[in-house]
């Protein structure tokens, strides 16, 4: 993520970077935090100090103040005024989008699924480039209706026997979907994603009733990025998703040098293997294609382990 | 640091770990933060949330509250009461030790130096194991007197022509002094250390006049660990030390996977080469001996660069 963001920004291959008036970052992980110091040379940049122990009362107070400061920064940079009314409207609008997207993801609780993981990620990524929110919501609604139709008409995307995989850890950056593709090429199906870009980043709305800055702060402090410690909520999420999405095995993806997801993987493995008795695979990789052959062998073996386990039980 | 701390703790090769009643950590870097989650399984552990943007007023308030919470944790764990008076006495005592140690370091401003870097680090490390503070202070005073005598009697530790090196970045863990040794074996002399374990961690005392918790918080928020952003103070320190210690070249040491010192090194290099026009070497290594030969060649080349530069000017 760090290399991709910085490299594409300064290498002029990011389509969005030249359009930005200013940049906003947060002190999530070491790599991002220090990269922002260099990226700040390119555009006006504001870095928010994110507390690392979200369960503490003081963390919430500190973070709410940071969210307010971000508001002031944006007002100044964009020569605009952020009113409480505007904020409330934006929160409502974005919550609405998140609600439809969550419904889309939940369609994959069905067995078999109405859409393959690789197709869903492809569609939602392309929708993400919509600047017009109404257009974006219409696209999402269309997809949801199509998935609901498929479920009703039992038009499944794959056969019953495909192992259902929970993909956790690092998310899917543009052009970096090699692990997702490999799982589905090798006979599995990714029915749920947790972690960066996953379902838990979507299904938890911003509170529409309270002060909007407070609401934004509360919501974004609930992010279960592994930069948080001890990140208890993530383990509760994984625990719940394994049941809700009828998971047969968990693949935990770490992009190289992401220490936090890498170390946290040890605890994820304990949960998956210990509490749920499910096969667990931890993949550490980068954006290159050099290890695709090796990964294919590991993923084939992992899916075979699930299939053999089923026959035995 | 992370691997050494955790590995030695759980592998039973750390002499101090079995003696500890409880452990205290802070959210400095990703590696430490996540390692503490696993280390917390061995002993009662308290992790302090360290703000990452020390220049903000809110950071100081948040951190002061964290220091107070640490006090309560220690009182509970150690079945003791921490009074304001005790704290003030401890601050005075530790400041006194720091003052002598700072004087010792400052003796190395002389050209040539009265003690080689490798000898000073060896002595101060061994003194560090003194539990009795009076004994520790006496040892420090003895060393200071000896260095002052040498300066008075012009009893130098090396010849005039040795390049004077500032060692910055990661510090010297037990048995990991390979870079320090190589510099002095290859004809340089390390006259100053900045970064982990360096002079700036010592010469800045805790305020004895104000509330002791406040004073401790203020002081430890002034730590110039590269986990801080944008860590401005560290660059002011390096700038000043280059002049004060008559530096001929800077070697920046990064232990592998320490992203923060690694990325910050780019800015250190700009300062050293750009503002001071001095040679700069960035070394990324680990605790193994496997790259000693390669490092020797790089360090020899670096020292030669300094010597050639001198002849030309």
Contacts between the chains, C-beta under 8 A, distances in Angstrom:
chain1	res1	chain2	res2	distance
A	27	B	52	4.0
A	27	B	53	7.0
A	27	B	229	6.5
A	29	B	30	5.4
A	30	B	29	5.4
A	30	B	30	4.8
A	30	B	227	6.7
A	30	B	259	4.3
A	30	B	260	4.9
A	31	B	259	4.9
A	31	B	263	7.4
A	33	B	52	6.3
A	33	B	227	7.8
A	33	B	229	5.1
A	33	B	260	7.4
A	34	B	226	7.1
A	34	B	229	6.8
A	34	B	259	6.4
A	34	B	260	5.4
A	34	B	263	3.8
A	34	B	264	6.1
A	35	B	263	6.5
A	36	B	229	7.1
A	37	B	229	6.0
A	37	B	230	5.1
A	37	B	263	7.6
A	37	B	264	7.7
A	37	B	267	7.1
A	38	B	263	7.4
A	38	B	266	6.9
A	38	B	267	7.8
A	40	B	230	7.9
A	47	B	53	6.8
A	47	B	229	6.3
A	49	B	51	5.4
A	49	B	52	5.5
A	49	B	53	4.5
A	49	B	56	6.8
A	49	B	58	7.6
A	49	B	59	6.5
A	50	B	52	7.9
A	51	B	49	5.4
A	51	B	51	7.9
A	51	B	62	7.5
A	52	B	27	4.0
A	52	B	33	6.3
A	52	B	49	5.4
A	52	B	50	7.9
A	53	B	27	7.0
A	53	B	47	6.8
A	53	B	49	4.4
A	56	B	49	6.8
A	58	B	49	7.7
A	58	B	62	6.1
A	58	B	65	5.4
A	58	B	66	7.6
A	59	B	49	6.5
A	62	B	51	7.5
A	62	B	58	6.1
A	62	B	62	4.7
A	65	B	58	5.4
A	66	B	58	7.6
A	226	B	34	7.2
A	227	B	30	6.8
A	227	B	33	7.9
A	229	B	27	6.5
A	229	B	33	5.1
A	229	B	34	6.8
A	229	B	36	7.1
A	229	B	37	6.0
A	229	B	47	6.3
A	230	B	37	5.1
A	230	B	40	7.9
A	257	B	257	7.3
A	257	B	259	6.8
A	259	B	30	4.3
A	259	B	31	4.9
A	259	B	34	6.4
A	259	B	257	6.8
A	259	B	259	7.6
A	260	B	30	4.9
A	260	B	33	7.5
A	260	B	34	5.4
A	263	B	31	7.4
A	263	B	34	3.8
A	263	B	35	6.5
A	263	B	37	7.6
A	263	B	38	7.4
A	264	B	34	6.1
A	264	B	37	7.7
A	266	B	38	6.9
A	267	B	37	7.1
A	267	B	38	7.9
